[in-house]
Amino acid sequence: MSNHNYKPYLIIVDDEPHFSESLQMAIEDTFKVSTAPSLGSARELLKEKIPDAVLLDMKLPDGNGIDFLRELKVINPMPVVIIMTAYAAIDNAVTALKEGAVDYFTKPLDIEKLKRELNVYLENKFLQKRVIILDREIKKIIPPFVTSGAGKMKEIVDKVPLIASLNIPVLIKGETGTGKEKLAEWIHAISGTTREMVAINCSALPRDIFESEFFGHMKGAFSGAVAYKEGLIERAEDSTLFLDEIGEIPEAVQAKFLRVLEDGVYYKVGDSKERKIRFRLISATNKDLADPANNFRPDLFYRINGITFELPPLRERREDIPLLITTFIKEANNTYNKNVEGVSTKVKEYLMNYTWPGNIRELKWLIHRAVAITSKNLINIDDLSISSEVFKDIPAVTDIDYSIPFQEAQERLEKKYIKNALSTANNNKTEAARILGISVRVLHYKIKKYRL
């Protein structure tokens, strides 16, 4: 191990006392060792301290080593597991490797080789842990989402490292496309957990089977439930659960989810067994959840609204646009095997002054499309494809005509917003409404009003 003062802790799980004692004596110069003659006694040792490594026999008085290995997999980080087996049981050892063991040794053991291999595996584990820690420290300084950290984003950039490790719900507000999931990913990345964040888009789950998808179901729970189904939230155990568009959770499910947050328990559909779960919740919405018109339970809103971040729309963080353009050009160059160097002066002027109803997402895919189709080193107006006509109709922010009545100016801007959203969505009204953050019904009304 890299830390020479640290003695790795190891558990030998084997029901042959003479073998366990001999092995312990042979390796305790290098490792701190405990022995367990059964799975039950091994579980008791786990309650006292999580080991760095486990030497595990396959056949034990109270169960199979494979079952215990599966229990060890839920520990984060999982101990290094080496299987000890007889030649006749090598098939089981291969199964164990598939379940997460790193190696297997046949009895009688080659002690010196075992010690060497253990040290290698533990050194790799130590280095992996260091990489995770260093990556977390880097992300505290350099957020994984693109921002200059100035203007309206400064407070968010300053605050995230202070709250990331706190087990308190976070609610991220903002228009569609402002980067709410990216912010959630940053909070998770520096939170201290090494497990992956589980992201669920609540608007993408069919409402009639939302509960079944969310909590899971038992076989035969309803017509069509032909097999046991894992719930989406189960994957977030001891990690971060990110619920995008949380306002779309059906009212019938909201009370059940509130209980999960209050008591840490839930039921699968068709099951009477209470199940426990623990996770850190980050939610996102483009709605005002406190508005009764949005049919969101006030008690659930108060429960998820622990720490709130409000991401500004792109039109209010224009200082980030040049950095975003550069980032998306690099992405697109890698994706399409291009070598575009940047945008023309005129394109940059348009991009800086445009109102961006679709926010960062709209800018990203505009740049990607332009990089994909251009044959030049710099993106020009013609490369902006469909959206170029819309851009030509948009005056610079500094060229506002204040002689126009406010109501008329507001209507002109709204009309341009809708025109561009329809263009971006290739006239798909459902997608355009999503970009604008309004209902399809309201969009149809506006289209009729402005004769678009």
N, C-alpha and C positions, 0 to 999 in steps of 0.2 A: 504494500500500500504506500501511497505517496506520503502520508503522515506516519512517520516511523514511531511516534509515541502512542499511536492508536492500535489496540489489539482487537481485530474483528471478532464479533460475537457469533458463535455457531451452535446450532442444535443438532445433535445426532438422534434420529428417530429410528430405533431398532429394538426388537423385543428379545434379542439375545444378550443378556447382561455381560457375559464374558467378552463378546465381540465389542460391545459399546465401550466397556471400560478400557480394553486394550487400545482401541482407536483413540479414545480421549487422551490416554497417556502419550500416545505417539504424536499427537498434533497440538497439545496444549502449550508447547513452547512458542507456538506461532499464533494460536487462537485461544480466546476465552470460550470454554465449552460447557454446555449443559447437555444432559442425556434425557431421553423420554422413551419408555418402553411401550408406549401406546399412543394412539391419536389423541385420546382424551388428555393424557398428561402433556402432550405437545401443545395442545390448545391452551392449557393452563399456563404454560411457559410463555406463550404468545401474549397473554394478558399482562404479564409482568414487563416484557421487553420484546420488541421486534428484532429478530436476528438479522445479521448481514447475510448469513448463508444457512442452508439446511441440508444435511446429509440424510436422505430419506430412503428407508427400505420400502419395498412394494407391498409385502404381505405383513399385516399387523393384526393383533388379536381382535381389535374392535373396528376394523375396516381396511380399505384399500388405500395405498399411498396415492393413487391417482385422485381420489376424492379429496384428500388433504391438499394436494397440489393445487386443485381448483380453488380451494379456500385461500391459499397463499396468494393466488393471482389477484385477489381484490385488495391486497395490501399495496400501498403506494408510498415508496417504490417497492416492487416485489423483491423478496430476498433471492439471492442466488441459490438455486436448487440443483443438487447433484443426486442422481438416483444410485442406490447401491442394490445390486441384484445378482442372482445366480444365473448361470448360463441358460438354464431352462426357461428363464422369465424375460429374455431379451425383447420379446414382442411387446411386453408391458413397458419396458424401458423406452422403446421407440414411441409408443403412445404418449408417454410422459414428456418426451421431447416436443411433441406436437402441442402439448398443453402448457409448455413454458419452462420446463427444466432445461438447463444449459448443457448437461452432459450426463453420462452414466458410466459407472465402474462396476465390473464384475468381481464377485468375491472369489478368492481372497484378494484384498485390495493391495495395490502398489502404493504404499503410503507416501513415498517421496514424490511420485508423479501426482498423486492426489493433492498434496500440499502446493506443488508448483501450479497446477491447473487452477486450484482455488484462488491463489494469489493473483493469477492473471485475470480471472473472471471478476474478482473484487476490485482490482485496479481499474478495469474497464468500467465497472459500475461507478466507481469514484469519479473517474474522468467525465462520464456522462452527466453525473450530478453537477460537476463543476461547470460544464458547458451550459446546463440549464440555468444555473445561478448567474453566470456571466451574461447569458442572453437576456435574462430578466433585468439585470442591472443596465444593460445597454438600452433596453426598451423603456426604462424609466427616463432615460435621457433623450432617446430618439423614438418618438411614437411610431408604431407601425402604420398609422394612417398619415397621409401627407398633409402637413400644415407648417406654416412658418412660425406658429406659436405666438403670433402677434394679434392685435385687434381683439375681436370678440372671442377668439379661440384661446387667448392667453390664460384666462381664468380656468378653463377646462384643462389645459395642458399642465398648469401648476397644481391643480387639485387632484387629478387622477392618482399620482403616486402616493398621495397621503391617505386615500381611502381604499386603494385596490385590495389590500390584505384584510380589510374589515369585513366580517360576515354580516353585512347589512344589505338589504335590497337596493338596487340602483334602477332608477327610471330615466331613460333617455328619450327626450322629446325632440321633435324636429320634422320638417317636411320630408316627403319621400325623396330619397336620393342624396341626403345630406351626410351619410356615412355613419349611421347609428350602429350598424353591425361592426364596422371597423373600430369604433370607439369601444364597443363591448369586448372585442377581441384584445384590445390593448389592456383594458382593465383585467381581463382574465390572464393575460400573458405575464403580468407582474403581480398577480395575486398570491403566488406561493404554491399553487397546485401544479403538478406535472401532468395531470390528466387533460385530455382535449375538452374544449368547450363544446357543449351540445346546443346547436341552434335550431329552433323550430319556428317556422313562419306560420303563425296561427291562421292567417287568411288563406293559406294553401291547403288546410285540412278540411275535407268535406264536413259540413255541419252535422249531417245525419249520422256520421260515424266518428265525430270528433272525440268523444269520450273514449271510445274503443282504441283509437289510434294513440291518444294521449296517455291513458292509463294502462292500456293493454287489456286483453280479455282471455277468458278460459275457453277451452274447447267446448262447443255446444252452448255457449252463452246466449247465442241468438242464431237465427237462420243465416247460414253462410259462415259461421264461426267453426270451421272444420278442424282447426288446430289451435293450440295455445299461442298467444301473441304477446311478445314483449312490448311494453309501453315505451313511448319515446322518452318519458321523463326518467325511466330506469337507467338509461345510458348516462345520465348526469350525476349518478351517485358519487358523492365526495368531489364534485367538480362544479362547473358553472353551467347553469341552464339559462340560455338566452331565448326569450320569447319575443320575437319580432311581431309587430302589430298585435299586441296583447289585447287591444280593444275588440278584436274579432272573436275572442273566446265566447262561445254561446252562453247565454244567461244560465242555462241548466247546469253547466259545468263550472261556472264561476264559484258557486258555494263549495263544491267539492275541492276545487283548487285552493280556496281559502283555508280549508281544513289542513291541506298539505302544508301550507305555509305556517299555520298556527301550531299544529301538533306533530308535523313530520310523518303523518300516516295517510294511506290511501287504500282504496279497494280496486282491484281489477273488475271489469265488467263480468258479471256472472260468478263472482267469488265472494265468499263470506269471511275470508281470511284477511285480517288487517296486516298491511305491509308497511314497514318503516322505510323512510328515505331521507337523505340529507344532501342538500346542494346549496350553492349560492345563486340567487336569482338576479338576473339583469333583464329588464323589460324595455321595450321600445314602442313608441306610438307616434302617429302623426295627428292624433285626435286629442280633443280636450276631454279626458276621461271623467273630469268632475262635472261635465255637462250632463244632466239627466237624459237629454235627447240621445246620448250615445249608449244608453242602457248598460252602463257598467256599474256594478255594485259599489256603493261608497265605501263599505268596510274593506273590500278587496283593494280598492284604490289607495286607501290609507295604509294598507299593509305593504303594498309594493312601492310606495312613494317614500322610501327611506332617504336616499340621496338622489337629487334630481340634477341632470345635466340637460341644458337646452342647446342643441346644435344650431347655429345660425345658418340660414340659407346661403347659398354661394354668392348671391347678389350683395350680401352683407359682409362678405369676407373676400373681397376682390384682391386683396394683397396675396392670397394663396393661389390665384389663378395661374400666374407664370410657373410656379412650382408644380402645380397639377399638370399643366400642359407638358412640361419636360418629363414628368413621371410617366404619363400616359403614352407619350411618343416612344419612350424606352420600352414600355410593355409591348406596344404594338410592333415595334421593330423586331423584338424577340419572337412574337407570335407569327408574324407574316414574313420573317426573314428579310426585312428591309433595312435601310440605312438612312432614314430621314433625320435631318439635323435639327429641324425646328419649324417655325411658322413664319410666314412673311409679315412685314410690318403692318400691312392692312388687315390681315387675318387676326393678328394679335390685338389690334385696336377693336375689331368687332367682338372678339372673345372677351375682352376686358369690359366692354360696355353693354354687352347683351344681358338680359334679365334672368336667364337660366331657370325657367319654371321646373325643369327636371333635375336641377342642381348638379352635384358632382357626377352622378350617373349619366346624365345627358352629355356633359362635357367629355366624359371618358369614351363613350361610344361614338361621339362625333369625331374625336381624334382617331380612334381605332379605324373607323370607316375611311377617313381621309388618308391615313397612312397606307391602308390596304389598296387604295385605288390610285394613289399618286405615283408618277414616274420620275418625280423631281426630288431634289434634296430638301426643298422647303415646301411646306403645305401652303397653297394659295387659295383664293376664294373659290375657284372652280372645283377644287378638291373637296369642298364642303358639301358637295352633292345636293340633296334635296333641301337641306337647311339653309343653303346659300341665299335663296330667294327671300327667306324669312329674315336673315341677317340684314340684307340690303334695305329692308323696310324699317330697321330699328335705328333711331338716332342715337348719337353718343349721349351719355348721361349729362355731359357738360353743355349739350345743345338743346336743353329743354326750353320750350316756348311758354313762358309764364303768362302770356296774354290769353291762353286757352283756359276757359273755366275749369276748375278742379274736377267737377263731375265728368266733363267731357274727356279730360286727360286720363282720368281713371278708367273710363270705358274703353278708350283707345288702347291703353296698356293691357287691360283684361282681354281685349280682342286679339292682340298680338300674342299674349300668353297662350290662348286657346289655339290659335292658328299654328303656332310652333309645336305645341304638344300633339296636335293631330298629325302634323307633318312628321314629327319624330316617331310617332306610333304607326306610321303608314296608314293613317285614317282609321285605325282600330280604336273605336270610341271607349271601349272598356280599358284599354291600356292607356289612352290619353287621360281618362279620368283618374287613373291610378297615379300617373305622373303629376297631375295637377293637385292631387290630394282632395278631390271632390267626388261626389257620387255620379254615376252614369246619368241619373235622372236630372241632376243639376246641369251636367254638361249638355244634355239634349236641350234643356231650356235656354242655355246661353247660345248654343248654335243657332237655335231658332231666333233668338233675340237679335243676334248680330248678323243673321242671314249668311252664315259661313258654309 
